[in-house]
Amino acid sequence: MALVSKWRFSGIGLVAINPNNASLSPADTLAQMVKRSTTRGYNFAYLKDADGAVARSYGAVCTPHAFVLDSHRRIVYHGRIDDSRMGPA
């Protein structure tokens, strides 16, 4: 959320896509995702990749796995954002 706030006026955006299997992880159902987004006040789109096709097409191997795309939608970075998906304590 800090990255979105910092870069919001530069034309850079963020989209989070959750490919986790909801039958294996009940916290990753669409309903729980909506609740999480609302509770935490996400300032970015938080989408469900129901069948994991998007994650597979990009080669995601962990959660979270970040991808930075340029204006031509080419991957210019992929990997970690930082060490904590929850942010600073």
C-alpha positions, 0 to 999 in steps of 0.5 A, a space after each residue: 500500500 505504501 508503494 501505491 501511495 508513493 507512486 500514485 501520481 507517476 502513472 505507475 499502478 499496482 494489481 495484486 492477483 491471488 492464484 492460491 487454491 481456495 479449496 486448500 486455503 479457505 482464507 483465499 476464497 473470493 469472499 475472504 479476499 473481499 473481506 481482507 481488502 476492505 478490512 486492510 483498506 487496500 488502495 489497489 486492485 486485488 483480483 482472484 486468479 481462480 484457476 491459476 492460469 495467470 500465475 502459471 503464464 508469468 511463472 510465479 513460484 511463491 506468494 507473493 511473487 512480484 512482477 514489474 512490467 514496463 509500458 509495453 507490458 514486458 517483465 522488467 523485474 520479478 521476485 520479492 518486494 520485501 521480507 514481509 507481506 504484512 509490512 512493518 510491525 
